[in-house]
Amino acid sequence: MSGSDFDNLLAIDTSSSRLKLALSFGGDRLVKSDEDVERSHGQIIIRKIENLISSSGLQQSDVDGLIVSTGPGSFTGLRIGLAAAKGIAVALNIPVLGISLFELAAWRFRSETRPIMIAVQVRRDELLIGSVREGRFDLGSVSAVPLGSLRQHVGHSAIIGVGFEVARHFGDGQQEGDYGEMEIDPADLIHLGRPRLIEGERADLASLEPLYIQKSQAEIRFEQRRQQS
């Protein structure tokens, strides 16, 4: 590693149909990649990471830390992103930090003193909703909510959608500014994660998993097949 300041950090987000990467280098320089890959994360992620590192003028061995999104979001995409992060970490002997989209939202809206509901779409008809306030996120506040019940569940609370259009489900009776959308920027993973890496925080590779409050459909189908066999 180049030093304890973690100047050269790689960030990976595969929580949606987009593959988002960011690489900080030279202290204050940054390159990013954002591509719609649908369900082909696994086919191109390593190549895209190699291309990004090459575009910065760095060698892979110059990367001294890695930050990866743990979701929630696309189950398959997150698994691929985490597997890539773990493989790179082992190959380069560098630390990894996992950051959830709820933590990212709490950091993004850290100046807000009122509670804000953060909604992340995890299936076509289901959301995970959690509350953030003044830069803090409580995992215990997260619950699964049917998409059709979003308005009833949230009421008149401020709500931010991650990865879907909240405005389609609100309008009448909701004050402008009380709902909106948040785009995931992989550079934010670096801004949030670098101080934590410098302070010594590390993820245990064996337990680094996607953030899910309940089993995914893939896990449910796997268990059903195993029980039937």
C-alpha positions as CSV (number, residue, x, y, z in Angstrom):
1,M,0.0,0.0,0.0
2,S,1.1,3.5,-0.7
3,G,0.5,4.8,2.8
4,S,-2.0,5.3,5.6
5,D,-3.9,8.1,3.9
6,F,-5.6,5.8,1.5
7,D,-5.2,8.1,-1.5
8,N,-5.8,5.4,-4.1
9,L,-9.3,4.0,-3.3
10,L,-11.5,1.9,-5.5
11,A,-15.3,2.0,-5.0
12,I,-17.8,-0.5,-6.4
13,D,-21.6,-0.3,-6.6
14,T,-23.6,-3.1,-8.2
15,S,-26.8,-2.6,-6.3
16,S,-28.8,-1.9,-9.5
17,S,-28.7,-2.7,-13.2
18,R,-25.9,-0.2,-13.5
19,L,-22.2,-1.0,-12.8
20,K,-20.8,2.1,-11.0
21,L,-17.1,2.4,-10.2
22,A,-14.9,5.2,-8.8
23,L,-11.2,5.5,-8.3
24,S,-9.5,8.2,-6.3
25,F,-5.8,8.8,-6.8
26,G,-3.1,11.4,-6.3
27,G,-5.0,12.7,-3.2
28,D,-7.6,14.8,-5.0
29,R,-8.1,13.2,-8.4
30,L,-11.0,11.0,-9.4
31,V,-12.2,8.9,-12.3
32,K,-15.5,7.2,-12.6
33,S,-17.4,4.7,-14.7
34,D,-21.1,4.2,-15.0
35,E,-22.6,1.7,-17.4
36,D,-26.0,0.0,-17.8
37,V,-25.2,-3.7,-17.7
38,E,-28.6,-5.1,-16.9
39,R,-27.8,-8.6,-15.6
40,S,-24.3,-8.9,-17.0
41,H,-22.3,-7.5,-14.0
42,G,-20.3,-10.8,-13.7
43,Q,-19.2,-10.8,-17.4
44,I,-17.5,-7.4,-17.4
45,I,-16.9,-6.2,-13.8
46,I,-13.2,-7.2,-13.6
47,R,-12.5,-5.8,-17.1
48,K,-14.2,-2.5,-16.2
49,I,-12.2,-2.2,-13.0
50,E,-8.9,-2.9,-14.9
51,N,-9.8,-0.3,-17.5
52,L,-10.6,2.3,-14.8
53,I,-7.3,1.7,-13.0
54,S,-5.4,1.9,-16.3
55,S,-7.1,5.2,-17.3
56,S,-5.8,6.8,-14.1
57,G,-2.2,5.8,-14.8
58,L,-2.0,3.6,-11.8
59,Q,-1.1,0.0,-11.5
60,Q,-3.4,-2.4,-9.8
61,S,-0.8,-2.8,-7.0
62,D,-1.1,1.0,-6.4
63,V,-4.7,0.6,-5.1
64,D,-4.5,0.7,-1.3
65,G,-8.1,0.2,-0.2
66,L,-11.5,-0.8,-1.5
67,I,-15.1,0.3,-0.6
68,V,-18.1,-1.7,-1.8
69,S,-21.8,-1.1,-1.6
70,T,-23.7,-3.8,0.4
71,G,-27.1,-2.7,-0.9
72,P,-29.9,-3.4,-0.5
73,G,-30.7,-3.8,-4.2
74,S,-30.2,-6.4,-6.9
75,F,-29.4,-9.7,-5.1
76,T,-27.3,-11.1,-8.0
77,G,-25.6,-7.8,-8.7
78,L,-24.6,-7.3,-5.1
79,R,-23.2,-10.8,-4.8
80,I,-21.1,-10.3,-7.9
81,G,-19.8,-6.9,-6.7
82,L,-18.9,-8.3,-3.2
83,A,-17.2,-11.4,-4.8
84,A,-15.1,-9.1,-7.0
85,A,-14.2,-6.9,-4.0
86,K,-13.2,-9.8,-1.9
87,G,-11.1,-11.3,-4.7
88,I,-9.3,-8.0,-5.3
89,A,-8.7,-7.5,-1.6
90,V,-7.1,-10.9,-1.2
91,A,-5.0,-10.6,-4.4
92,L,-3.7,-7.2,-3.5
93,N,-3.7,-7.7,0.3
94,I,-5.7,-4.5,0.9
95,P,-8.5,-3.6,3.3
96,V,-12.2,-3.6,2.3
97,L,-15.1,-1.6,3.8
98,G,-18.7,-2.4,3.1
99,I,-21.2,0.5,3.1
100,S,-25.0,0.2,2.8
101,L,-27.1,2.5,0.7
102,F,-28.9,3.6,3.9
103,E,-25.5,4.7,5.4
104,L,-24.8,6.5,2.1
105,A,-28.1,8.3,2.3
106,A,-27.6,9.2,5.9
107,W,-24.2,10.8,4.9
108,R,-25.7,12.5,1.9
109,F,-28.5,14.1,4.0
110,R,-26.4,14.6,7.1
111,S,-27.4,18.3,7.4
112,E,-31.1,17.4,7.7
113,T,-32.4,17.6,11.3
114,R,-35.8,16.0,10.6
115,P,-36.1,12.2,10.0
116,I,-36.1,11.2,6.4
117,M,-37.5,7.9,5.1
118,I,-35.1,6.2,2.6
119,A,-36.8,3.7,0.3
120,V,-34.8,1.2,-1.8
121,Q,-36.5,-1.1,-4.3
122,V,-35.4,-4.7,-3.8
123,R,-38.1,-6.4,-5.9
124,R,-40.6,-5.3,-8.5
125,D,-43.3,-4.9,-5.9
126,E,-41.3,-4.5,-2.7
127,L,-39.2,-1.8,-0.9
128,L,-37.0,-1.7,2.1
129,I,-37.6,1.5,4.0
130,G,-35.4,2.9,6.8
131,S,-35.1,6.2,8.6
132,V,-32.0,8.5,8.6
133,R,-31.4,11.7,10.6
134,E,-28.4,14.0,11.1
135,G,-26.1,11.6,9.4
136,R,-27.2,8.6,11.4
137,F,-28.9,5.4,10.3
138,D,-30.6,2.8,12.5
139,L,-30.7,-0.7,11.0
140,G,-33.5,-1.5,13.4
141,S,-35.7,1.0,11.6
142,V,-35.6,-0.9,8.3
143,S,-38.7,-2.8,7.2
144,A,-40.1,-4.4,4.1
145,V,-43.0,-2.6,2.6
146,P,-45.2,-3.6,-0.5
147,L,-44.8,-1.0,-3.2
148,G,-48.5,-0.4,-3.3
149,S,-48.6,0.4,0.4
150,L,-45.8,3.0,0.3
151,R,-47.9,6.0,0.7
152,Q,-49.9,4.5,3.5
153,H,-46.7,3.5,5.3
154,V,-44.9,6.8,4.9
155,G,-47.8,9.1,5.4
156,H,-46.6,12.7,5.3
157,S,-43.0,12.0,6.2
158,A,-40.2,13.2,3.9
159,I,-39.1,10.3,1.7
160,I,-36.2,9.8,-0.7
161,G,-36.3,6.9,-3.2
162,V,-33.1,5.2,-4.2
163,G,-33.3,3.6,-7.6
164,F,-37.0,4.3,-8.4
165,E,-39.3,7.3,-8.9
166,V,-41.0,8.2,-5.7
167,A,-43.0,10.9,-7.5
168,R,-45.0,8.3,-9.3
169,H,-46.5,7.2,-5.9
170,F,-47.0,10.7,-4.4
171,G,-48.4,14.0,-5.5
172,D,-51.8,15.0,-4.1
173,G,-51.5,15.9,-0.4
174,Q,-47.7,15.7,-0.4
175,Q,-45.8,19.0,-0.1
176,E,-43.2,19.7,-2.7
177,G,-39.8,18.9,-1.3
178,D,-41.1,16.1,0.9
179,Y,-40.2,13.5,-1.6
180,G,-37.4,13.0,-4.1
181,E,-34.8,10.7,-5.6
182,M,-31.2,9.9,-4.8
183,E,-28.8,8.8,-7.5
184,I,-26.0,6.6,-6.2
185,D,-22.6,8.2,-6.8
186,P,-19.7,5.8,-6.2
187,A,-17.5,8.8,-5.4
188,D,-19.7,9.2,-2.2
189,L,-18.6,5.7,-1.1
190,I,-15.0,7.0,-1.2
191,H,-15.8,10.3,0.6
192,L,-17.7,8.4,3.3
193,G,-15.3,5.4,3.6
194,R,-11.9,7.0,3.5
195,P,-12.1,8.5,7.0
196,R,-13.3,5.2,8.4
197,L,-10.5,3.3,6.7
198,I,-8.0,5.8,8.1
199,E,-9.4,5.2,11.6
200,G,-8.8,1.5,11.2
201,E,-12.3,0.2,10.4
202,R,-12.2,-3.0,8.3
203,A,-14.7,-5.5,7.0
204,D,-14.3,-9.2,7.8
205,L,-14.3,-10.8,4.3
206,A,-15.9,-14.0,5.6
207,S,-18.9,-12.1,7.0
208,L,-19.2,-9.3,4.3
209,E,-22.6,-9.9,2.8
210,P,-25.4,-7.9,1.0
211,L,-27.7,-6.1,3.3
212,Y,-31.0,-8.0,3.3
213,I,-33.6,-7.9,6.0
214,Q,-35.3,-11.0,4.7
215,K,-34.4,-13.8,2.4
216,S,-34.2,-13.1,-1.3
217,Q,-36.3,-14.9,-3.9
218,A,-33.2,-16.7,-5.1
219,E,-32.5,-18.0,-1.6
220,I,-36.2,-19.0,-1.1
221,R,-36.2,-21.0,-4.4
222,F,-32.9,-22.7,-3.5
223,E,-34.3,-23.8,-0.2
224,Q,-37.5,-25.0,-1.8
225,R,-35.5,-27.1,-4.3
226,R,-33.3,-28.5,-1.6
227,Q,-36.3,-29.5,0.5
228,Q,-37.9,-31.2,-2.5
229,S,-34.8,-33.2,-3.4
